[in-house]
């Protein structure tokens, strides 16, 4: 069974103008994709055709799923969407749910049906869902039955959403699955058809919708995963980033399926639950944010993590202190990486045997990167400037004037301040809006954070610049304390002196405010803009 010939052209009609697109590079042999390409077919149908039908694809606490079962269930879902809910190629389908097997199989089904997957963070509120529905002209939504309340409010307040279907135990989708055919002829999509819309994660406010093609979905596996991580079919992947976050989509769905490995999709969140997953399922490939690695350090002795072979950190710059502490405790060097929703996944990193602690790494195979000034002129080694990158993936905003800010002269400009050392390693200095100019000095907020994190009393911190009449700005640190309730002026002075003795004294935080917790996105990124609004 397959779909009707009718096609919804909304995403194609809202691609950026050709002149506003970055230059794309397809130098690697594995990036020479055929004109007709469906990413879901490559990830699941071909795995079964290759003889992996009986192999476990997805582990979970409730049930383990073989590749064959994932294929059949995703086919059933695709048939239901097409035959029961009139889904046509190009329609946008919103998905709302935690990282679990059904979310993964719905994602595969949507791509098979030629539609556009729009995964969303499970904690979004109705108003945020409405923004996504309106911006992407969402026609169909599949929502975990436990999360229906906010989704139903959003559905009532929007006109584009025609079909809202619940999934999970005792849900509308569950009722229809047994009757649906397990055979589905996937839509013969083009490699340049839009496969997914990913909304930026909100560290700066108004979200943008980034468009990625079927070839982009595979390219993230065929560059970073293949060349930096080098996984094999025996690996077991797990991590905390949500599927709605492209870091998570790659980490727990695309990377494992691409090499016919297994993934653990476990809903329980938090560092302790992650350690339990590692121990129970013998996870070898772990993906999470620096904050989680830092928290897990204090819990390692209670868990067996001997199955781990690689630990990947992204979503936020990895402090050198955290990298070294994790290595001291586990003898595994954290693989750092910078990615962007606009680029779909990581484009600068280092394989575990080539890590330079504190540095992000070098451009991933298939990508080139440089540091340039505000006029687009390349800078010399050790000069701080704007990070610019090109590769097989790149920024395509859905009908957004900010396209011209992100892409200039064919380069993707990520908004990060970087420098390149004499060995060719890229060093993160700050988000461009986290560079603090104080008394004529350029001060990197993350550098001050890294210094503070080396102090035994500091659990977490975030540094911003606040206005000062004399110096234009001064450095302010928001600090979450570890094991002490002491919030005295004496401790503030101690921390200030500690920073002065760790990095150049002029960089020390002139203001320190103790805080119970830092504002973060659902992917673990610190929302410094909220701290700026406080001030």
N, C-alpha and C positions, 0 to 999 in steps of 0.2 A: 504494500500500500504506500502511496506517496501523496504529495499535496497537489492542489489545483495550480493552474498555470498563472493565476493572478499574482502580481508582485506589488508590494508596498515599497515605494521608492523614497520614503522620507529621509533615511540616512544618506543615501546617495545624493539626494537633492541638497543636503545641508553640509556636505563636505567643504572644507576651506577652498578658496580659489587656488588654482595651480601655483600661482606666483607666491602664495603665502605658505606653501608647504616646505618642509625641510628637504634636503637632498637625502635620498635613501641609498644605502650601500648593500650590495648583495655579492660580496667578493667570495664568500666561502662556498664550496661545492654543495654543502647541505642546505643552503638557502636558495637553490635553484628549484623552486617549487613549480609543479605543473600549473597551467592556467586554470584548470578545474580542480578545486581543492575544498574539502570539507574537513575542518579540524577535528570534529567529533569522530568522523569515520577513521581518520588516521590514528586517533587515540584509543578507540574501543573496537570498532568493527574489524580493523586490520589485525589487532592483537588476537582476537578470537580466530580469525582466518589463519594466523600464524601458528595456532595450536595452543594458545594460552587460556582456552575456555575454562579449564578446571583450576586454574591458578587463582589464588586469592588476590583480588584487586583492592578491596576496601575492608579494613578491620574496623570494628566498632564494639562498644560494650554490649550492644543489643544483639548484633548479628554480624557475621563475616560474609562478604559478597565476592563470588568468583567473577572473573572477567565475563564469563558466559551469562551470569545472572545480571550483571550490570548492563550488558548489551540488550538482553531481553526486556529488562525493566525500562531502560531508556527508550527502547522501541515502543513499548506500550504507552509510555507517557507522550511520545511524539504523536502516536495515533489518536490518543484522546484529545490532545490540543487541536489537531487538524480536524478530526471528525466530529467532536462534540462541541468545540469552541471556535470553529471556523478560523483557526490560525492560518495566515498566509505568509509566504516568504517575505521577509523584510519587516514584519511586525515586531515591535519591541515588547519583550516579556520581562516584567519585573519579578525578581525572586527575593523572597524575604524569609530568612530562616538562619539558624545556627549552622556551623560546619557539621553536617551529618551526611550519611550516604544518600539520602533522598535529594538534598540540595545538589549534590554532585551529579546525580542521574538526571535531574531536571535540567541542569545546565547543559549536559550532553544532548538531551532530547531537543532542547530549543535550537541548538546549533544544527542538529540533524535535520530539523524541520525548516532550515533556511532562515530562521528568525534571528533576532538580535537579543542576546542575553544582557540583562541589566540587573546584576546582583547588587543587593543593598545590605548595609549593616543592620543587624537584627535589632539594635537598640534605637533606631531612628524613630522620631515622633511623627504624628500625622502631618504636621506642617512641613517637615523636611521631606516626607514621602510625596506630598503634593507638589513640591518644587520639582522633584525628579519626574513625576508623572507628567506635569505640564511641559517641562523642558524637552523631554524625550518623546512626548506624545505616546505614552504607554497605552497599549490596547488590551493587554492581558497581564494579569498578576497571579503568581502562585505564592501562597503565604502559609507558613507553618501555622497549624490550627491554634497553637498556643499564643501566637502573636497577632491574631486577627483584629483585636480591638482597634489599635491605631490605624491599621490598614483599612478597616471599614469606614472609619471617620474620613480618611483621605479619599476613599472611593466616592463618598457622598459629595465631597467638595470639588470634584474634578469631572470634566465631561468626556475626556478621551478614553478613560478606562471602561471597557465594555464587559470584561469577564474577570471576576475575582474567584479563584479556586483555592480551597484549602488543601493542604497535604499533611501527612502524619497520621497518627492513630485516629480511627473513627472519623476520617475526613472525607470530603467529596472525592478527591483523587483516589484515595484508598478504596472507596466503593466501586470505582470504575475500572481499576487496574485488572482485576481477574478476568473481566470480559473482553478487554482490549487485546488485539492481535500482538504477538511478540515479533512479528515481521514488519519491517518498515524500510522502504527504499529511501535512503537519505537524499535530500535535495542536492542536486549537482551544482553546488555553489562555486563561484569564482574565488581564486586566491585573494582578489581585491574586493570581495564583498565584505561589508561590515559584519563581524561576528559578535562583537560586544561593545557596549558603552560602559565605561568605568568613570564614576564620578570622583573627582579629587576629594581628598579626605578631610578637608576643612581646617587646616592649620591657619589659614589666612582668611576665612570667611566664606564668601559666595562661591559655591562649588561650580566647577566646570565639568562638562561631559566630554571625555576623550573617546575617540572612535578608533577601534582596532580591528584589522581585517583577519580573515582566517589564517593568512600566512604569518601574521604577527603572533598569533597564539602559539604556533609551532616554533617561530623564530626564537622566542624566549627560552624554549627548551634546547634548541639547536645551537645556541650561543652560550649563555651563562651556564646552564645545567651541563650540557655536553662537554664543554671545554674547561670550565673551572671546577665544577663538582665531580664530573666523571662518574655518575652513578651507574649501577648495573641492576639487572633484574632481581638480584637477591636483596637489594636494599629495601628498608621499610622507612617511609617518610612520616613525619608528624610535625605539627607546629601550631602556634596560636593565631597567626594572622587570619582574619576572616576571608572567605572566598570572595567577598565583595571587594577586597583590597587586592590589587593585581599581584602584590607580593605573595599573598596567600593562595590565589588562584594557581600561580605557578608552583608554589611549594608543595601544596597538598593534592592537586589534581593533575595539572599538565606535566610536571616533571616526572612523577612516578609512572603515569600511564604511558608516557612517551618511550620509556625504556622497559615497559612491561613489569615494573616493580609493584610494590604494594604501598598503600597509604593508610594512616589511621585517622579517621574522622570522628573526633570525640567532642561532644558538646560542652563538657565541663571545662570551665575556664580557670585561669590562674596558674602560677608557677608550681604549686604543690600538685595540682591535678596533672600538669604536664610531666612532672617527674614520675608520677604513678603510671602514666601512659607509656613512658619510655621503658620502665621496668617490666610492665605487663606484656607489652607487645614487642619487646626487644628492638626498639627503634634504633636505626643507624644514622639517619639524616634528620637533624633537628633544625627548625626555623623559628626564631622568635626575635623580639626586640631587645636592645641592650638592657633595658630596665628589668626584664624578666630574668635574664642571665644573672644580673646583680642580686636579685632577690633569691634565686635558686641556690646561690653559693652557700647560704646559711642552712640549707636543707639537704645538701648532697649526702652527708654521712648516713642519712636515714633511708637512702634509696640506692638500688643497684643500677648504675647507668653504664655498665661495662660494654653494652652493645653499641654505644655511640661511636661512630667513626668520624662524623663531621657535624659541626655546629655553625650555623649560618646566622649572621646578625644583620638586620636592615630595618628600615623604618625610621631610624634616628641615628645620628652619628654615634659610633661606638667609642666611648672614652678609653684611652690607653690604660687607665687604671683597671677598668672592668676586664679588658682583654688579658692583662697580665694576671689578675686575680683568678680568672677562669682557668687559664693555662696552669697556674700553680696548683690549683685544686684538682684538675682533671687530666692534665698533660695533653689536652686537645686545644689547639690554637683556633680561636674564633675566626671564621671567615667573614670579614666585613664586606659590605657592598653598598653602593649608592644606586638606587633605582628611582623611577618616577612613574606616576600613573600615566603621564604623557608618553613615556618610553616603554610602557607595559611592565618592564622588570629591570633587573640589575644590569648596568652597563660598565661599571668600574668595580673591580674586585681583585682578589688574589687567591689562587689555590692554596690549600692549607699548608703546603710545604714552602710557600714563597711569601707568607705574610710578613709584613714589617709592622709591628705593633704601633698603633696610633695612626698609620696611613690607611687610606681606603683601599689603595691598590693601584692597578694599571688597567687600561681599557680592556674589556672583555673581548675575546675573539669575535670579529665581525664589526667591532665599533672602533672609532677613532675619537680622541678627545683632546682638547687644548684649554689653556687658560688665556683669556684675552682681556683687553681693556674695554672701556665703555664705547670706544669707537670700532671695536671688532678687530683690533690689532693684536696679534699673539704677543704674549709677554715672555720674558726670559725666565729661566729656572729660579725658583725661590721668590718670585714676585707674585703678590696676591692679586687676583682678578676674578673675572667671571668664568665659570665653567661652561664650555661649549662642547657639544657632542653630536656625532652623526653615526648612523648604523642602519641596520635593516628595519628598525622600528623608529617611530618619531611622532611628533605632536600633530594631531588632527582634532581640533576642538569642534564640537557640534555647534555651528552657527554662533560663534563667539568672537567679539572684536579683540579679545585678548590673544588670539592666535598670533597677531603681529608683534606682541610683546615677547612671546615664547620662541618664535622662529625669526631669526635675522640672518640674512646672507647664507641661507641654506643650513645654518647650525641651529640646534635646539639649545636654548639658554635656560638652564634649570633654576636660576635664581640663587645658586650657591657660590660662595666665595671659596676659591681653592688656590693652592700653589703646587708646583711640581718640583720635586727635589732632584738632585743630580743623578739619581739612579732611575729616574722616570716614574717614581711613585707619586700618586696624587694625594695631597693632604687637605682634608676639609678644615676650613677656617671658621666659617659661619654661614648661615643663610645670609644673603645680602642684606636683608632687613634686620639681621642680628649683629651686624658690625656696628660697634659703638664708637663714635668719635667724641673723645673727651679731652679737653685741653690741648687739642691739636694732634693727639695720638689716635691711631686706629687700634681698637681693642676688639678681639674676637670673644664674643660671649661664651661659646663652647669651650674655648681655652681656659677661661676662668672657671667654668663648671668642672672641667676635668681636674683642675687643681684642687677645688673644694672636695671633689669626690675621693681624693686621696686621704682626706682626714677621717679618722675612725668614727667621728660623731655624725658624719653626714651620710644619710641614706640616699637622698635625691636632692637635686637642686636645679634651678633655672635662673639664668642671668639675662637681664635686659638693661637697656639704657633709659634713664629717666632725666627729664629736663632739669638743668641747673643753670642759674643766671650767670655764674662765673665761668663754667667750663663747657657750656652748651649742653653737655650730657654728663652724667656720672654713672658708674656701674652699680647696679643694684642686684643683689642675689636673694632669691626666695629659696629657703633651705628647709627640707624635711629632715628632722633629726632621727637618728637610729635608735639608740637605747637610753637616751637621756631625756629628762623633762626639764633640764636646765636651759632656760632661755634668757639667761642673764646678759648684761652688758659685758661681763667678763668673758663669756663664751664668744660673743660677737668679736671682741678684740682678739681673742685667741685665733679665731677663724681668719680674720683679716691678716694677722701676722703670719699665719700658716701660708696663705696665698702669696704674701710678699716674699716669703722664703722659698717658694716653689717656682714662681714665674717672676717676670720683671715687676718690681714693686708698684709701678704706676698703674698696673692693671687690677689692683686689688679692689674688691667691692666696698665702696665707701658707705653703702647702705646694705644692711642685712636684715631681712624680715623672716621670722620663723613661720612656717605654714604647715598645716596638718597633711594636706595632699596637693599635688600639682594638677592643674587642669590638663586633661589629655583627650585625644581622639580615641575612638574605639579600637584603633590599631596600635595604641600605645605611644603615639607621638605627643610630645609636650606642646600645648597650645600657648605659646608665648604671647600671642596677640591678646589673649584674655588677661594676661598679667599686665600687659601695656595698658589695656582699657581700665584696669584697676587704678593705675597711676595717672 
